[in-house]
Amino acid sequence: LNGTIPDALGDLTNLDTLSVGDNPMGGAIPSSLGRLSRLRNAHLNNLRLSGPIPSELGELSELASLFLGSNRLNGTIPSALGDLSELRMLDLHGNGLMGTVPSTLVDMTKL
């Protein structure tokens, strides 16, 4: 796979797992992914994704694993990720993220 993650992917509301890691994809993470209400696993690691992490990802109430490592993401970690009550695995390594880890993440009991 190459190119960018299409905004229309957010229309696949029954999607359970999104695994596109280790491909030459780039661009921003579409905020439309926040509409994937049944998404449990998002593996977007080792791509060429850039820009900030959309706060809309905090709306993924079923999300258990979020892998965004080894990209070119920047900005801060959105505090909205702390709303992911089912999150058990989070990988953000190898990016250009700045600032502190939000307290909403530090207080998560399943992470």
N, C-alpha and C positions, 0 to 999 in steps of 0.2 A: 504494500500500500504506500502511496505517496500523495502529496498534496496537503490539504488542510482537512480538519474535522468539520464536516458540513453542519450548518445550523439546523437543517432539517432532521438531524439525528435526534433532536429533542422531541420530535413527534412520535418516536417509537416508545410509547408510554408503557408497553408491556416488557420492555427490555430488562433482563435480569443481570446480565454481565456484558460489559464493554471491555474488550481486551484487544488493543491495537498496539501494544508496546513493541519496541524493537523494530520500528519501521521508519523510513525516511519521511515522516510527516512533520509539518511545521505550522506556524501561525499561532493564533490565540486559542485558548480553550473557550468554546462558545458558551455563553451564559445560558443558552437554551437547554443545556444538559441538566440544569436544575429542574426541568419539567419531567425528568425520568423517575417518576414517583416509585417505581418498583425496582429500581437499580440497586443491586446488592454489592456488586464488585465493579470497580473502575480501574483498569490497568492501562495507564497512559504514560508509562515510564519509558525512558530511553528513546524519546522522540526529539524533535527540535521545537517543542512548544515554547512560545515566548509570551511576554506580557504578564499581567497579574493573574492570580487565582481568582476566578469569579466568586463573589460572595453567594451567588445563587446555588452553589454546590451545597451550601448549608441547608437547603430545602430537601435534600435527598434522605428522607426519614428512615429508609430501609438500608442505607449504605453501611456495609460492614468492612469493606477494604477499599482504600484509596491510595493508589500508587502513582505518584507524580514525579518520582526521582529521575535524575539525569536528564533534565530538560534545560531550558533557558528562561525559566520563569523568574519574575522579579517583583518587587514591591513587598508588601507585608503579608503575613499569613492572616486571612480573614477570620475575625472572631466568630463569624457565623458557622465555621466548621465545628465549633463547640456545641452546636445544636444537633449534631449527628449522634443521637443517643445509642445507635447500634454499632458505631464505629469501633472496630477492634484492631485494625492495622492501618497505619498512616505512614507513608514514605514520601518525604520531601527533599531528600538529600541531593546534592549535586546541582543546585539551582542558585540563582543570585538573589535569594530572598533576604530581606533585611528586617531589622527591628527585633522585638522580643516575641516569645511564644505567648499568644493570648492566654489569659487565665482561664478562659472557657475551655481550652484544650487541656490545660494542666489539671483541671478538676474532673476530667472525664474518668469514670470508673471502669469502663470496659477496654479502654485503650491501653 
